[in-house]
Amino acid sequence: MPTNVTLDRHTMPALAKAGKIDITHAATHKLPNGVPVYYVNAGTQDVVRIELIFRAGAYQQEMALQADTTNAMLEEGTKKHSAEEIASLLDYYGSFLETGSQQDYSTVTIYSLGKHVGKVLPVLEELIKEPSFPQTEFDVYIKNKKQRFMVDGGKVRVIAARNFPAMFFGDAHPYGHVTRIDEFDTLTTKHLQTFHQKHYSPTDCAIIIAGQINDNLLKLVGDYFGSASWKGAAANGTDKAIEAKPSPEKKHFIEKKGAVQSAIKLGRPMFLKSHPDSIPFQIVNVVLGGYFGSRLMSNIREDKGYTYGIGSGVTFLKNAGYFQISSEVGGDVCSKALVEVYKELDRLCTTPVPQEELQLVKNYLLGNFMRSMDGPFALAERFKHIWLHGLDYTYYEKYLQTLNDITAPQLQAIAAKYLQKQDIYELVVGGK
């Protein structure tokens, strides 16, 4: 290696324009019973991920905890096998099961070597179609969840996270409901059975597969999940509209006696991912608090030393969206930290982002986007992120085009449109 080469670490490299990026698209296949299958055939390893997505999230539940508990209990036993037998069987074939429940959807995902898919799909089928929701396992699960809920309920950041969405949607809305301790005691296995029968059906299901995929694998998936014998509730159609009832007050405080730290959250309701301002606002968010070099981090952590970390983000749900800033600060500097946050919001609204800073953010976002396309599982996630919001791959074309072309005045206009102080909700949890 030459010894006379000098590296210039002070001058940022020029932004490389993305141009057209060739993204491997998900192919589409429909099973005989109408269940759609989307698959990304990519990768060099004989590994596949099969994810079943059900319209069975908190938005669809009829009582608190119903969706999450139903999903978690799927792997606790079926009509044919106990939880221990299921775990042992999957472990024998080197497979891994993952369940998850969010506001709009619940998922059941299995990772397996391609050569063993035919052995693990019958187990996955049992979990989906014939869960037994055993009482003993249910009692243990609820007891543990209740205990964890109480322990976490003593942390200011958890209290803030639980209560903040209610300010936008209201406690009666599934996106805003604040879980109460007594709700753990009202849930029964009957409620799980009812929710499962209604929502874990072919009419509310879609399947996303990633990895090395061939016709035999698609046939196997069809054999286990495409049969007309898989019965379920009639098609539910679109989600029913539930009215959000935001708080009339913008500033809220929840006292936590003896707390040394205060949790702060600021934000506002936003639009759907499909909104034309969605992509520009995501860039504004990164400038403000979306990466380690953001303005909030530079000011409130690096310059003032009020916190170890602060950040902002945009949450896109199926039927709503919201923006939030989150941090924990010392109780003695909470008011000062809030002043600085509002200063940064005002600066974004009134002053164009310097060109050097804008270039840094563009480089960061472009690099992140390229890394997010690495491997079949990542490509499947990219597809899921647009499919869940009714979008197609042109969304990513628009994203890259906007990232290349957006100017500082345009960013300022977007910030001024959505980040005015009078529109911001504020929640502080801590000691007086």
Secondary structure, DSSP 4 states (H G I P E B T S, - for coil): --SS-----SSPPPPPP-----PPPPEEEE-TTS-EEEEEE--SSSEEEEEEEES-STTT-SSTTHHHHHHHHGGGBBSS-BHHHHHHHHHHTT-EEEEEE-SS-EEEEEEEEGGGHHHHHHHHHHHHH-B---HHHHHHHHHHHHHHHHHHTTSHHHHHHHHHHHHHH-TTSTTT----TTHHHH--HHHHHHHHHHHSSGGGEEEEEEES--HHHHHHHHHHHS-TT---PPP--SPPP------S-SEEEEE-TT-SEEEEEEEEEE--TTSTTHHHHHHHHHHHHSSTTSHHIIIIIIIS--EEEEEEEEEE-SS-EEEEEEEEEEGGGHHHHHHHHHHHHHHHHHSPPPHHHHHHHHHHHHHHHHHTTSSHHHHHHHHHHHHTTT--THHHHHHHHHHHH--HHHHHHHHHHH--GGG-EEEEEE--
